[in-house]
Amino acid sequence: MTDKNLLAQIDKEFNNRYPNRVIYDGIADFVAFRNTSPRILWVLKESNDPGQTSWHIREFMRTGVKEYPRWKCVWGIPVIISHALINDVKSFSEIPPEDDIERVLQKVAAINVKKIGGTSQADQKVINAHYKIDKDLLLKQIEAISPDIIINCSRVWDLFLDLKKTVGFKYIEPFQVAKSKYGPVINAYHPNRRNLTKEKYFELIQKCLESVSL
């Protein structure tokens, strides 16, 4: 079960490590998340904030992402996939435009591996290094969120390995999927991947989930 009090404590621990620089993430709306099936967690790399200020990405998710002009670059695919999974939509053609369904982000969780701001072009080596530094809190945060499906878009391979409970994994080219103690964990691409269309991304997620039981 999602632990709101533990998540608040984890926020404080991240702030102790990065005083006044933490971009707080996680669950946008606790009631909506708890009442949604499946409970989906998106794991991303970092937020675009070179000034490294402190703010709440979950407020952004709760009140509407459309105020940011280029929101679809990062949030378009999470909106599409989340809507499809929550509403059991099997065909990409049946998914409404992102502008009409972006409030689905109120029902999901999203976290960044790197809790302080970065640039629009994330350095994967830096993201991997932050996972090693903050692995203890990140895994505790995922535990407190208690999702049913984890979509790891951070491309941090060690995170995928730490979450999967099986010896091997299934390769749904170019994604990987395995079972975790929560449910399926998918090692996917970042939503802003230019050589992967939204429709293809949707199809890959569907294939990954079909290959393992929820």
N, C-alpha and C positions, 0 to 999 in steps of 0.2 A: 504494500500500500504506500502511496505517495506520502512522504513525511515532510510537511511544511515547516515544522520547527527545526528539523535537521538542516533543511535547505537554507534557512535563515542563519543558522550557525556557520554553515559553510561559506556563506557570503562574507561573514565577519572574518573568517580565517583567510579568505582570499584577500580581503582588504588589509589584513595584517602583513601579508607578503608584498602587496603592491599598494601602499597607502595612497588613497585618493586618485588611483589610476584604473581601478577595476571597472570593466564594463559588465554590469550584472546581467546575467542571462538565466535561462531555465524555463519555468512555466509562466505563461502569460496570464492565465486565469485558472486558479486551482479547482474551482467548482466545475468549470467546463471540462478541464482535463480529466478529472476523476470520473466524470459522467460520460466520457467518450470511449468508444471501442472501435478499433484498437487504439491504445495510447501510444502515440508515435513520438520518438525522440530523434531530432536531427542534430548531428554533431558536425559543426563547421570549423573553419580554421581560426579566423580572427575578424574583428570589426575594422572597417576602414575609418581610422581616427589617428592620423599622424601626430596630432597634438597630445595624445594619450590623456584625455580627460576622463572623468568618471560619469557614467550615465547608465540608464536601464534599457537594455534592448527589449526586455519583456513589455515595457510600456509601449514601445514602438509596435510590437506584435499585437498588443491588446487594443490600441486605439486606432490602428490603421497604418499600413506601410506606404500607402499611396502618396503621402506627403513628400516622400523621397522620390524624385523624378525617375531614377534608374532602378527602382525597387525590384523590377522583374528579373534583373540580371542575377541576383542572388535568391530572391524569394519566390520567383515565378514557379520554378519546379517544385519546391516544398509546398506551395499552395496547391498546385495541380495534383501532385501525388497524395498529399494529405486528404484533399477532398475526395479523391477516387477511393482511397482505402477506407475512409470513414463511412462513405456512402455506398460502398461495394460496387463501384463503377468499373466495368471490365473493358470498356472500349474508349480509346482516347477521344474519338469523335463525339462522345456523349458528355465530355467534361466542359462545363461552361467557361467563358473567358475568365482569365485571372482576376480582372477588375471586379467581376461579379461575385467572386468567392474568396477574396483575400482575407475575409474575417475568419476563415477556418483556422488561421494562425492562433486565434484565441483558444483553440482546443488542443494544441500540440505543445511540445516542449522543444527548445533549441538551445544548444550551448556551444560556445567556442572553446577550442583547446587552449588557445592563447587568450588569457583573460584581460590583457591590456591592448590598447589600440595598435593598429598597424597601418599599412598602406593598401591601396587597391590591388597591388601585386604581392601576394603573400610569398615569403621565402620558406619553402618546405623544410629546409634544415632548421630554421628558427622555430617553426611549428613543432617539429619533432623534438627539439630541445626543450620546449616548454612542456611537452607531455612528460618527458622524463623528470622535470623539476616538480611538476604539479600532479603527477600520476595519482598520488595518494588522495588528494582532494577531488580530482576529476572522477575517479572510480566511486568515491563516496557520494559525489553529487548524482551520478547515474543511479546508484543504489537507492538514494532518497527519492529520485524521480520515479523509479520503478516502472519503466515503459514496457509495452508489449512487443514493440518493434523498434530496433535501433538502425538508423541509416547513417553510417559513418562517411560523411563527405569530406572529412579532414585529410584523408589519405595518409593518416598516421597508422602504419602497418602494425606497430606494437600495440596500439589500442585495440585493433581488431583481434590480434592474438590473445590479448589479456581478457577480452570479453567472451570469446568463443569457448565452449565447454567440450567440444568434440576434438578428437585428435586431428582430423583433417577438415577440409572445407570443400564446398562445391564451387566450380569456376563457371560462372555465367558470363562469358566474355563480353566486356572487359571487367566485370564486377566479380566479387567473391561473396559467398554467403555461408553462414554456419549457424548452429544453434548456440544461444547463450542461455544463462539461467533465467533470463527475462523472456526470451522468445527469439525470433530470427534477428541476426545482426548482419547487415549488408555493408560490405566495403565498397562504396560507390565513388563516383567522381564528384568534384565540386559542382554545384548547380550552374556555375558560370563557364563550364567547359564548352568551348566554342565549336568543337567538332562532334558534338553529341546533341542531336535535336531533342526537344522536349518530348516528342512522341517516342523516340527511341529510348530515352531515359525511362519513361513510363513503362514501356514494354520490358525493359531489363529488370526493373523493380518487380513487376508482375511475375516474371520468370523466376527470379530469385525466391520470391515468397511461395511460389508453386512447388519449388524444389525442396522446401522444408516445411514441416507442419507448424502452424501457429501455436 
